[in-house]
Amino acid sequence: MIKVGDKIPAISLKQMTAAGPTDVPLADYCAGRKVVIFALPGAFTPTCSETHVPSFIDKAKALRDKGVAAVACVSTSDFFVMNAWGKSLGTGDSVDMLADGNHEYTRAAGMTLDLSAVGLGERSQRYVMVLDDGVVTYLAVEEDAGSATVSTADAVLEQL
């Protein structure tokens, strides 16, 4: 599992843009700046849609005021779903919706979660990390993927 002091895995995620699906190399995304990446089990799921993502939309300005250059939401959903979900939540410029459709990043980070027993298959654990120039400086993983407490924007703001 990724930990404080590790570099972000050199993997590309996908983001839907006006030009279509675009590769987002995480090393480049994080290079030379402070970034918050939070991950969650799935788009359009209750905790993710009602609590987790909205916390980062609501606190986007406060995070930027603390020196955070970008906030990204990562899910093992595809880029079409992440784009539609971002639009439905009104993420706008406050949160970049990044897709890990092939689970490459989630596996490389050691953050997989098997929810096959409830019909959801392999997903991402719910967590948040702060990165400075691609190096993890803070990491909080939820013990229960169905709740969002230590991985919310408020929890991150307490660490900055």
Residue, then its C-alpha position, 0 to 999 in steps of 0.5 A: m500500500i502507498k504510504v507517506g514518503d512514497k512517490i505517486p505511481a507513474i500511471s496515467l488516468k483518463q479525464m473527459t475534456a472538450a477534446g474527448p478523453t485525455d490521458v492524465p499522467l499522475a507524475d505530471y499532474c502532481a509535478g511542482r505543486k501541492v495536490v489533493i487526491f481522494a479516491l472512492p469506491g464508485a460513482f453515483t453511490p450514496t456516500c460518494s455522491e452525498t458526502h465525499v465529493p460534495s465536501f471537496i466541492d464545498k471546501a475547494k476555495a479553502l483548500r486553495d487558500k491553504g496552497v492546494a493547486a488541484v483537487a482530484c477525485v479518482s474512481t475505478s469508473d470509466f471516463f464517461v461515467m466520471n464526466a457525467w457524475g462530475k456534471s451531475l454534482g456540479t464539480g466544475d473547476s473545483v474537482d478534476m474527475l479522473a477515471d481509473g477504468n482499468h484499475e491500474y493506478t488503484r492496484a499500483a497504489g495497493m488500494t483495491l477493495d473487493l466488494s464482489a460479495v455485494g455485487l460491485g466487484e473490485r473497487s478502490q478503497r476510500y481515502v485521501m492523500v496530499l502530495d507535494d511535487g508527487v510525494v505523499t505527505y499525508l494519507a488517510v484511509e477509511e476503515d469502512a468504505g461506506s463512511a467518509t470521515v477521515s477522507t473528507a475535505d474538512a479532515v484534509l484542511e485540519q492537516l494543512 
